[in-house]
Amino acid sequence: MSTETRYPPLPSSWADAMAALAGTAGTERFPGALRQILGQCCSFDSMIISRYDGARPPVSLYQDLDELQAAITVEFYASGPYLLDPLYQACRNGCAPGAYRLLDLAPEAFYRSEYYRAFYRKINISDEIGVLVQDGPERWFIVSLARFARQQRFEPADTDRLNAVFKVITAAVRRQWGQAETAVQGGRRTAGKTGCRPLAPASSARASRRLCS
């Protein structure tokens, strides 16, 4: 009698998404592939990826909003409201990396908070998940997944699925934008200046959908 463990086959959509993620690493198409992977875990309407270095304003790496939404959700946010963001504060306060609903990290009086009054009520979303990826003692990436107003809120199962593949998310995000990859790219540029043949560049300064380096 065979004792071999049998596992159910992975859905073809998951295999396709993993292949896309691996195939776009280091290119401007990577955020779209990451969005595809995260979409296997839960549905969402928008994705914003930001880098946080200590108390400095966040740097937007990717967002898929229209110009009006981006002016509030990205530009105005970086001008000061980010300091009150429960997701950012969780990173600063030593929260374990992982996926969290914003309301699970926010204070009980969130809807009466200064962050809600000054910023959150203006961005027209019903719920948000933050995927917190640490890249050093003071550096974090936050992948924000939002559902627009009047959409159903996220459920615990959504963060559970994201946390089940969190190691994949972390490795991919660090490979694309992390400090180690930045150092490797710097070494490649130096090699090119000294006459050595550099490897293919790991990323482009522009992306097809509002991607920043």
Secondary structure, DSSP 8 states (H G I E B T S, - for coil): -----------HHHHHHHHHHHHHTTSTTHHHHHHHHHHTT---SEEEEEEEETTS--EEEEE---HHHHIIIIIIHHTTGGGG-HHHHHHHTT--SEEEEHHHHS-TTGGGSHHHHHTGGGS-EEEEEEEEEE-SSSEEEEEEEEEETTS----HHHHHHHHHTHHHHHHHHHHHHSHHHHHHHHHHHHHHHTT------S--S--TTS---
